[in-house]
């Protein structure tokens, strides 16, 4: 499914997962602060996430990822880590640059490219 999610949706999922791991509960204001956007935009995005069955939220209550939402968030985080490792380990990109660029690239690569990248890293990492 993550190939069909927009970069914005993926960023929301990743942010909700990160905040829930750090704080236990996630609220609209937490997301707005983290993403540096207004609460109205967050509320609108959460309606979309709820429609996709990626989160649950009751009025004025905490936001929680569904199992499906958590799975999608983990896929995005995994892609980010994979890309970061490739940039640093194979291309010798400085870690701070790799982290920033991985944030953009994680939304662009398909699951097919991700699989090819995994295979490449598994077959070549020990030769470095």
N, C-alpha and C positions, 0 to 999 in steps of 0.2 A: 504494500500500500504506500510506503513512503515515497516511491517514485512519483505518485500522483499528488502528494501533499505539497502545498506551496512553501517557499522558504519562510514566509511569515508564520505559517502554522507550525512548521518544524521548530522555529525559534521560540514560539510560545510553549510548545511541549517541553523543549529542553529547559526553558526557564522555570516552568512549573515544577519539573522534576528536581532541578537543582535547589529551588527554594524549599520544596517540601522536605528534601534531605537535610537542609540546613536548619529550618525553622519548625518543622513538623506540620504547620498549617500554612496555607497560601491564600492571600486575599488580593483583591483587585489592586489595592494600593501598592502591595509588594511587587507585583508584576510591572505596574506602571513605573515605579521607581527603578527597577532593575533594567527595563528596556528603554527608559528615558522617554516615555510617551504619556499622553494624558489618559486619565481613567476611563473616559468615554470610549476611546479607541480600544482599550482593553476589554471593556464590557461588550462591545460589538464583536470583537474577535472571539470572546468566550462563548457567545451565542453560536458562532459558527462551529467551534470545537464541540460544544454540547450537541449540536445537530449531527456532527460526524461521529458521535458517541465516543469521543476521546477524553471527555471530562464529565464530572458530575458537579453540580453546584446548586445549592438552594439559595434563595434570596438572602443577602447579607451574610451568608455562611461561607465556610472555606471552600476552596476549589480543590478538587481531587482528580487525579488521573484515573481513568478506568484501566483495566488490564490492557486493553487495546491501545490506549493512549500512552501508557507506560512503555509498552513494547515499541511503539513508534519513536518515543523519546530516546529510548536506549539505542535504537538503530542509528539515529542521528548522532548521538554521542560516540558510538562505535566508529562511524564514518569519520568523525572529526579526529579521533585518536589515530585511526589508520592513516589518514592523510598527513597528519602532523608527523607521525613516525617516518613516513616515506620522505617527506620534505627534509627532515632533519638527518635521518640515517643514510638515505641514498643520495639526496641532492645537496647535502651539507648546508641547508638553509638555517640561519640562526633561529633558535627556538622561539623567540618573541615574534619574529616575522612569520614563522611557520604557523604559530597559533592563530594569528590574525588572518592569514590567508586560508587556513583550514576552515575558518568560520564561513568564508564565501564558497569554497569548493565543496564543502559537505552537502550543499544544496544542489550542486550541479551534476555530480557523478551518479550514474545509474547503478542499480544493483549488479548489472552485468560488468561494469567497469570496476565496481567494488570487489567483485569476485576475482577479476583478473589481477587487481592490485594485491589482494590477499595471496594469491598463488605466486605472484612475483616475489613478494616479501618472504614467503615461506621458503622459496627455492633459492633465494639470493642473499638472505640476511646473514647467513653464516660465512659467506665468501667475502664479506666486507672487512 
